[in-house]
Amino acid sequence: MSLLRRLAFSLFLTTLLVSTLGGPNDWVNIDYVILQAKGERHSATLDAEATIVRNADNSAGKGPWSVTNSKDILPPSKDPHDYLSWAPYHWPNCNWCTPAGRTHLAHTVDGPGQNDSNSSSSSSATSVPDPGDAYGSESVMFLARRGGHRVRRLYSSRLNIDIASGDLPTSKPLSDPNDDPTPQLSTLLPTNVPVTDTTFLSAPTPIITPTSDGRSHGPAQAAAKTTKASCTPSPTKSLAPSATWTTCPYVGRDGQVNPDVRTLNGPDAINDAAQAVLYNAIAYALKRSSTYSKTAANLIETFFLSPATKMNPNLNFGQIVRGPGPDGVTGTFTGVLDLRGIVKIVNGISIVKAAGSPDWTQDLDQAMVSWLSTYSDWLATSAIGRTTATRPNNHATFYVSQVASTKFLSGDQQGAIVELQNFCATVFLDQVARSGEQPFEAVRTRPYHYRNFNLEALITNAKLGDQLGINLWTCKSKYGATIQTALDFLLATDPRNEDVGEIFPHVASVAAAYGDPNGKYAAFLSEKDPNYQSKPYWFYDQTSALTNSPASKNEPRSIIWRREDSPDPVEVNVPFECPAVFRDAVQVEIDNGLFVTCDELRPFYA
C-alpha cells in the first residue's frame, strides 16, 4: 500500500474512532449550572447549551455501556467485571515460519508476510494512529523539538534498538516554509519494524531502574543478528489470536494503535459513559426533564453497580503489555489514565443531586460513594496507583484529578483540597518552565498533543479547586509559570501535523479564569474555531463559573470574559535545577518503558 493510501486510510480510521470517544476531561461548576437553570442565562451561551442538550438526547440511544466484554475476552483474573485494556502501541513479534511462507498472525509488527522467508517483500499491516488519548503508552521513539529543530532519540526498555542520531535523516528547521512534515514523519516513524532481515543495533548499557510496582525496567539484551532464513517453526499450524497474547513477545510501535485493542469494551466505554452522564446531568438541571436524570442514573448503575455489568473498583489489568511471563498479565501504571473519566462521573452525580432529582436515590448515592471509596483506597495503596502518583508528568496530574474528585463526592472536601494543594506544591513545581514549555510532555513523540493533554488535567484540577473554594489558577512552578503561561506557550507553538483543535477548550478556560484584556484568546478562537460559541465548553467556560479565579475578582462579574486590564506578571528568573524526581534516580520512567534523564530535559527549561 502506498504511503498516501496508508495515510488516507489511517485518517479515515482515526476519524471513525474519535467520533466514538468522549470529550476531554473537565469539571463544570455545579453552582453555576444551577444558577443557569434558574433563568440567569446569557444569550451568548444559548447555542452551547442547545448543543449539550442535543448531545444528551443522542447519548440515550448509544448507551448504556459496560466494562464486560461482548466477545468473551476475559482479564487474567477470569472475572469479567475486572477492567481490562491493552497497551495500545504494542504489537506481537513472533518470528515464526509457516509452511505457506506467510505468517498466520494478522496484527504482527510487520503484518502479513513479516516472516516470509520465500518472499522478497513484506506488506505492512495498516495501523491506526492514536485517536486522542484513551491510552497514554509510548515506548519506542520520542520526537522532541528544541530551538526550532527536531531532536530525535530512540530509547526503550522493551526493544533492543538504539539508532544513533547520525543514522537518522537530517531534518530542516521548523521555520523553513518548504519543510513538508509528512515525508519526514514517515521516515522517522517507519510503518514497520523489521524483525527477520535487519540487524538490531546494540543499545547502550543502561541503569536498570526498579519502580514501585516491583518491576525492573531497562533495555533488553541486544538481539542476535537475524536473517530471512532464521525464523522459528511455528508451535502450531494455526495459532488463535488469543494465544498470541501470552506466547509472542510484544514490541512497541510508537503512536500507532494495534487495531485489536479496540476489541475490548473498557477504554471507549468509560469515556463514552462519563461524557454522557455529564451531558445528561446538565440537561436535567436546565430542562428539568426526568428523561435526562433517569438516563444519567441508568448509565452509572449499569457501569458501576449492577451485578451483571458492574466494574470492580480497581485497574489491576489496565494497559497490559502483552507477552510471555508475569508482566504479560499485569496492569501498568499507565492504565490509571483509562479511568480519568471518573471526574465527569462525579461531576454529573453532583449536578443531579444539587438539582434535586428524585431519580438519584439515596441507595444509588450510597452505593456509588462506597464504590468510589474502595477505588480511592486502591489508588492510594496498590503498587500501580503508588507508581502513578510519583510520575512527574500527565500521569500524576490525572491521578490527582481522580483522587480529589472521589474525595469530593464522599464529603471529604478538606481531603480533596489537601490533594490538590499538595500537587501544586510538589509535582507542578517542575512541570512548566519559565517559557511555558512543559518539558516532560515536550519529549514525547507528539509533543503538541501531550502538552495539551497535561494542560487538560491541570485545568480540570484548577476548576475542581475553584469549586472547593481555593484558587489554583495562581499556582506557580518554581520558574514562576502558571497554567496561563503554559497555554500561552502553546498558542505560539506550531502544531505541525497534530490536531490544533485540542487546544480550543483550554483557550476558553484560560480566558474565563484569567481574563482576556487584549482579546487575543477570543481572536484565536474566532480564527481557528469560528463556531466555538456553539461548542459545549462555551456554556461553562465563563468567568461567572470560576468564582475563585483571578478574572472573577474584577467586579461586577459578567458571564462573558472580562476585558479590563490586568497587572503584568512578575518576572521570575530562577536558575535551572534538575526536577525533584531525579533526586534518587538517574533516569525516570514517564510511560511504559520510556525513560528520560535530567540532561535530556534540560534544553526544554531554557
N, C-alpha and C positions, 0 to 999 in steps of 0.2 A: 504494500500500500504506500503511495507517495506521501511525502511529508504534508502537502497541502490537504490531501484527503484525510490523513490521520488527524490533523488539526481541526478540520471541519467536523469530523465525526466526534472527536473529543468535545468540541464546543457544544454540539447537539446534546451529547450525553450529560454534560455539565449543566446545561440549561434545564434539562429534564429533571436532574437530581435536585438542583437548587430549588425548583418550584415545589418540591415536596417537603422542604425543611422549614422549621420555624425561623423567625427573625432573630436578630441579635439579642443578647441578654440585656435586660433593662429593669428598672424599677419605676413604677408610676405612683406618684404621691397620692395616698389614699384620701386625705382631706381635700385635696384639690378636686378629685373626681366627684366627691360628694357635693362640694360647692357647685360644681358644674351641673350636677344633677338637679340642684335646687333652682336652677334658672339663671345662674350668673355666667352664662355663656357669652363668648365674644364671636362676632360674625366671622372673624378671620380663621377660626378653628372649626367651623361647621363642616367643611368638606372633609377634614381629617376625621372628625367624629363620625361622619357618614361612612367613611372607609372602614373604621373599626367595627361598626355595626354590621356592615356588609360582610366583613371577614368572619364575624361571629356567626352570621347566618350560613355562610358557606361551610364552616367547620362542622356544623351539625351533621352533614351528610358524609363526612370523611372519617369521623371517629366512631366509637371510642378506640383508643389504642392500648396495646398491652405489651409487656415485656416478653411474654411467652411467644415462642416461635411457631409458625404455622407449618414448617417443613420438618418437624421432629428433630431439630438440631438442638442438642442439649449441652449445657455447660459441663465442665469436668465433674461437677458435683452430682450430675444426673438430676438435679432439681430444676424443673422448668421455670421456677419462679426466681431463680438467681439470674441477675442481669448478665448478659454475655455480649461482648463485642471483640473484634479482632483488630489488631494494629493494622491500619488500612494501607500503609505503604510497603508492606512486606509480601514477598512472592516466593513460592516454593522453588527450590533449586536442587532437583533430584539427580540430574546427570545419569539417567538410566537409558540403556539401549532398548529397542524393541525389535522384534523380527521384521516388522514392516518398515523399519528405518525411521519411524516417526514416534515422538513421544505421545503417550496417551493422556497426558495431563494438559488441560485446557488453559489453566492460569499459571503457567510457569514463568520464570524470569524472562525467557525469550519467546514464550508462547509455543505453538505447534512448530515442531521441527528443530527445537533447540538442541537436541542431542542426536540429530540425524547424521550418522556417520557416512551415509551414502549420498547425501545431497550437498550441493555446492553453496547453498544459501539457506538462511532461515528466515521465516516470517515472524514478525513481531506481533504479539497479541496487543490489541488496542486497549490501552489503559485509560482510566477516567481521571482527569485532573481533580484535585481536591475541591469538592463543592462547598466552600466555606470552611467551617471547622467543626463539623460534627465530631471530628477527631483532632488530635494535635500531635501526631507522631511524625518525626522526621529524623532519618538516621544515615543518610548516605552522603549527600553533598550539601554544604551550605554556602550560599552565594551572598556576599556582602558588598557594600559599596563604601568607598572611602575617597574623599577628595575628588568626587566626580568620576572615579574609575571603579571598575569591578574588582573585587578581591575574591579569588576563588580558592577554596580548600576542599579537600576530600578527607573525611575522617569518620571512622565508625568503629564501634565495638563489635558490630555483628558482621562486618565484611572485612576480608583480608585485602583491602585495596588502599593504596596510597599513591596518588598521582602528583608528582612534584609540579610546582607552578610552571616550570619551564616546559612541561609536556602539554600544557593547555594552550589553546589558541589565544593570542593577544587580542584583547578587546579594545574598542575605541573609547575615548572619553564620552561620558553621558551627554556632554554638551554638543557633541558632533551631530549636526542636523541630518547627516546621511547615515547615522547609525541605526540600522534596522534591527530591533531586538530579536525578531523571530528566528532568523538563521543562527544567531549567536546562541540563543537559548537552546536550539535543537542540537548545537554542538556541545554545549556544556552539560545538558541533561539528555543523554542518549536515550533512545527509546528502548534499548535493551542493554543488559549487562552480559557480555559473552562469558560462558562458563566452560566450554569444551575446546575452544580454539584460540584462547587467549591466555597468556601467562600473567598471573596476578603478581603485581609488584609487592615486595615485602613492605609492611607497614613499620614505622619507627617503633622502637621498644617503648611502650607506654608505662605510665604509672597506673597500676590497677587500683581503682577507687571503689572500695566497698560502700554500698549505700545502706540506708536503714531498713530496706526491705530484705536484707540478708544476702543479696546477690553481689558478686564481684564483677563489675562491668569493665571490660577492657578489650582492646582489639584481639581478635583470634589469631592463632598461629598462621603464618603465611602459608598459602596453599601451594601444593606441589605443582610443578608445571604439568599442564594437561594438553592433550591433542585431540583431534577429532575422533581418534580411534580409542580413546581412553575411557569411554563410558562404561558404566557398570550394568551387568544384566539386571533387568527388572525382576523384583521378587515374585511378581505375578504377571500373567499375560494381560490382565486388566485390573488396575487399581482404582477403587472407588475414590471419588474426590475427598470423602471424609477421612479416608485412610492417609491421604496426603498430609493432613493437618498435623499428625503426630509422627509421621515417618520421614518426611523430607525436611531438611534444614531450610529455613526461610531467610531470605536476604532482602535488603531494603531497596526500593526504587523511589527515591525522594520525590515527594509531591505527586506521585502517580498512584491512584487508588486501585487496588486489586478489586475487580468487579464483584468477586464473591463475598466481600464483606457486606454487601447490600442484601445478602440472603438472610441476614439477621434483622429482627424487628427492632431491637433495642435502641440504637442511636437515633434513628429517624423518629421512632415512636415517642420518646421523651421530648424531643424538640417540638414535634407537632402538637402533642398533648399540652405542653406548657404554654405554647403560644395561643392555642385555642382556649385554654382556661382563662388566660388574662383577657383576651378579647371578649369572651362571653361575660366575664365579671364586670368589665367596664360597660358593656352593652346593657347589662341588667341595671346597673346603677343609673344609667342615663335614660333608659326606656321603661324601666320598672315592669318588664315583661318576665314572667316566671319561666318562659321558654329558655331564656339565657341562663338563669341561675340553676335550673334543672340540668341543663347541658353541662355547665361547669361542674356541678356536683357529681354527675354521672361519669364524666371524664376522669375525675380524681378517684372516685370509688373504684372504677374499673382498673386503673393503672396501679393503684397503691394498696387497695383494701379488699377487694372481692376475693374470696378464697380460690376461685377458679383462675383468675387472671392477674393477681397481685404480684408486685415485685418485692422480693425480700430486701430489707434495708441495708444493703452493702454493695460494694463494687469489687468483690473478690476476683471477678473474672472479666474485668473491664480492660479492653485493648490488649488482649493476649497476643504475644508474638509467638505464633505457632511454630512447631518444630519438635524434634525428639527431646526427651528429657523433661525434668520437672519445670523448667522455665516455659515450656510449650503449653502448659496447662495452668499457668498462674497469671493473674492480672498484673498490670503495671501501674505506676503512679500516674501515667498519662490518662488512664481510664477515668479518673475522677472528673476530668473535663466533661465526660459524656453526660453527667447529671447536673451540669451547671444550670439547666432549665428549672431546677428546683426553686430558684429565686422567683421566677414568674409564677410558679405554682403557689408559693407562699403569698406573693403579691395578690394574686387572684382571690385566694381564700380571704385575705384581709379585706379586700374591697367588698366582696359579697357579704361578709359579716358586718362591716360598717354600714352597708346599705340596708341591713335588717332583713335579709331574705330568709323566709321560713324553710327554704329548701336545703339550706346548710344547717343541718340539725346538730344538736349537742353531741349525739352519738358519733356522727361523722367527724365533728371537730375533735373530740377526744381521741378517736382512733387515729386521726391524721397527726395530731400532736404527738401521740405515742410513737408512731412510725418515724416521724422526723427526729424525735429524741433518740431513738435507737440508732438511726443513721448518723446523727451528730456524734454519738459516742463512738461509732465505727470510724468516722473521720478522725477523731481525736486519738484513738488508741491503736488502730490497725497499723501494721508496717507500711501498707500502701498509703494510708492517709497521712501518717507522720512524714513520709518521704515527700509527698506533695507539698506539705506545709513548709518544707525547708527549701523548696526551689526558689531561685531568685527572679523568675520570670512570670509569664502569664499563668502558669500552673498555680502558683501561690496566690495570685490576685483573684482568680476564680474560686480557689479553695476558700478564701476568706468570705467571699460573697455567699457561699453555701452555708458556712458555719454561722455567720451573722444572721442570715435570714431565718435559719431554723430556730435560733435562739429568740428571734423577734416573735415568731408565731407562738412559741411556747410561753411567752410572757416574760422571758428573761431579757428585758431591754437593756439593763445595765451590762449583762454579759455580752450582748451584741455590740454595744458601744466599746467595750474593752477590746474586743476582737478587731474592730475597725481602727481604733486609735493605735493599737499595738502594731498593726500593719503599717500605718503611716509613720510610726517611729522606728521601724526596723527595715523591712523589705523594700519599702518605697524609697528609702534614702538613696539606694543605688540604682533605681530603675530608670531615672530620667536625668540626662546630662544637662549642663547649663544651656546648651543649644536647643534642648527639647528632644534630642535624639534618645531613643530607647535602645541602648547597646545590646541587651540580652535578646531583643527581638530583631535588631538590625543584622545579626549574624546568621539569621535563618535564610533558607532558600528563597522565600517570598517575603522580603522584609517589609514591604508596604502592607501586606495583609497582617503580618504578625504585630506590627506596630499598632494597627487599628484594633487588633484582637485584644491586646493588653489594655489599650485605651478604653475599649468597651467595658472591660471588667472594672477598671479604675472609676469610670463614670458611674457604673452601677453601684459600687461601694459608696461613692460620694452621695448619690441620691438616697441610698438606704440610710446613711448617716444623717442626711438632711431630714429624713422622716423621723429620725430618733432625736432630733434637736441639736445636732452637732454640725460644725462646719468643717468638712474635709476638703472643700474646694481650695482652701488656702494651705493645705498640707504641702510642704516643700521637701524636695530631695536635698541631699547635702550640698548640692550645687545651686540651690535656690529655685529650682524648677517646679512648676505646678502642672496640674492636668492641662491647663490652658497653654502652657509652654509646649507641652508635647503635641497638642492639637495644632498649634501654630507652625511647628516644625513640619508636621505632615502636610499642612496646607501648601507649604513651599516645596514639597517633595514631588518629583515626577513619578507617578505610579508605574510608568513604563507599561509593561504588558499586563499589569494587575488591575483589579476592579476598583476604580475610583469611587464607585457607589458605596463602598464600605464606610467611607468617612462621613457621609451625609448626616446620619443621625447624631454623630458626635459633634459635628459643627453646630447643629441646633441646640444640643445640650449645653455646650460651652457658651454659646451666645446667650442662652437663658440664664446661666449661672453667673457669668462674669460681665454681661452686658456687651453691647455692640456699638460703642460710641462713634466709630468711624464707618459703620455699615459694611465692614469687609466680609463678615460672615453671611449676612443677607445677600450681598452681591455674589459671593461664591455659590451659594445655593441657587440663586436665580439663574446663574450661568450654567451650572452643571446639572441641576435638577429642577427645571422650570416648574414642575408640578409638585414641589415639595410641600406646599400648603394643603395638599390632599393626602399626604402620607400620614400614617398613624402617629409617628413620632411628633409631628407638628402639634397635635392635640395636647400632649402632656409636656413637651419641652418648652415650657413657658416660665418666665420669672416668677409668676404667682404660684407656680407649683414647687418652687425651690425656696422656701421661706428663710432658710439659713445661709443662702448663697450670698456672695458679695453684691451682686446686682440687686438683690431684694432689699438691701439696706437703703437704697435710694427711694425715698417716699415721694409722692404716692406711687405704689406699685401698679403697673399696667399688665394686662395679660400678654401684651406683645413686648418684644425685647426693649430694654432700656437703652437709650442712646446718649444719655448725658455723659459728660467727660468723666473719666476715672483717673486716679493718680497713676503716674508712670511707675512701673515696677522698679524695685530697688536692685541695683546690680550686685551680684554676689560673685566674687572671684575666689573660689576655693581650689587649691591645687589638687590634681588627681591623686587618688589613692585607690588601691585595689578594693573592689567591693568586699563587704564583710564576709560573704560566703566563702572567700578564699583564705580566710584566716587559718583554717585547719585542713585545707586541701589545695593541691596544686592545680587540679582541674575539677570542674563541676559538671555534673550531668544535668542538662536542661531539657532533655527529651530522651526517648528511648534510644540509648546507645550514642547519643550526641553529647560530646563533652566540649567545653570551652575552657580556656585559660585566661588569666588576667591580661597577659600580653596580647592575646587576640582581641580582647575587648577594649584595650587602652585607646586605640585610634578613634573609637566612636565617642569617647568622652571629651575629645579635643574641641 
